[in-house]
Amino acid sequence: MNPKHYQEYWTKGWTVVEGVFAAEEMDCVAELAHQITDRERASARPGYNVDFSQDGTQQAPRKLECPFAKHERFRELVLDPRLVGLIRSLLRHRPLLSGDQLFMKPPRFGSAKPYHQDNFYFQCFPADEVITAWIALDDADAGNGCLRYIDGSHLGPILPHHEIPGEPYNLVPPPELIDFSKESIAVVKKGGVVFHHVNTLHTSHRNGSDRWRKGYATHWVSANVTCQIETLNRAHFKKEEFKALFA
Ligand SMILES: O=C(O)CCC(=O)C(=O)O
């Protein structure tokens, strides 16, 4: 871990490490994600797992849940020492995988993910021992809806979040509580990883480009982390079939 990344993570609440994986490795994983979302199409929830074009005539996958539990290849990627070593350095503790989700953001109509703090959903403490590693399966930039952060927001409180009408899966803080002057964009190349603290405010815009923007978000905690809601009850590292991977 380069000290610049460590410093940036703890000052801004996020950092980008380029070149963690090779582009070809990302293509294999992306292909697998497409195969699985194709298989799951019949049970996909519109708006949540699937995005629609404005005229409603086209649809494409938006989100694949729990890839780690669905295929060995995802497990190999997530547990790769190149990734786990970086997380361990930032977290300062042995990382345990709590959950994962793959955000697809299809070309032209991939929907926005509004501003939020993961810890409003997770409620895991101490927050400094909870981190997301977002693996770029495509080049991500402002054009195709890369991640955006409010620098330093991990140092503030967890804000109240309210449901967006018609989108029960999107909870957002009141905009007047967000300091938009501190927004930065997290441009990253395929194979790079964006790390963020669980309290950092982040968002991603709609994908108006003709390119995919796929990111595999993996959520990690240390063994000290506790939670009053069900987040950790369904954590991968606690599941009978995966326990040995985190022993
Ligand atoms: O990939 C995105 O657009 C959203 C990702 C996100 O909210 C997260 O990883 O916590």
The ligand as a MOL file (V3000), in Angstrom:
LIG
                    3D

  0  0  0     0  0            999 V3000
M  V30 BEGIN CTAB
M  V30 COUNTS 10 9 0 0 0
M  V30 BEGIN ATOM
M  V30 1 O -21.8140 1.3590 -8.3060 0
M  V30 2 C -22.5640 2.2910 -7.9850 0
M  V30 3 O -22.9880 3.0780 -8.8050 0
M  V30 4 C -22.9880 2.4720 -6.5440 0
M  V30 5 C -22.0540 1.7800 -5.6070 0
M  V30 6 C -22.3580 1.9710 -4.1750 0
M  V30 7 O -23.2430 2.6920 -3.7750 0
M  V30 8 C -21.5190 1.2480 -3.2020 0
M  V30 9 O -20.6280 0.4920 -3.6180 0
M  V30 10 O -21.7260 1.4240 -1.9790 0
M  V30 END ATOM
M  V30 BEGIN BOND
M  V30 1 2 1 2
M  V30 2 1 2 3
M  V30 3 1 2 4
M  V30 4 1 4 5
M  V30 5 1 5 6
M  V30 6 2 6 7
M  V30 7 1 6 8
M  V30 8 2 8 9
M  V30 9 1 8 10
M  V30 END BOND
M  V30 END CTAB
M  END
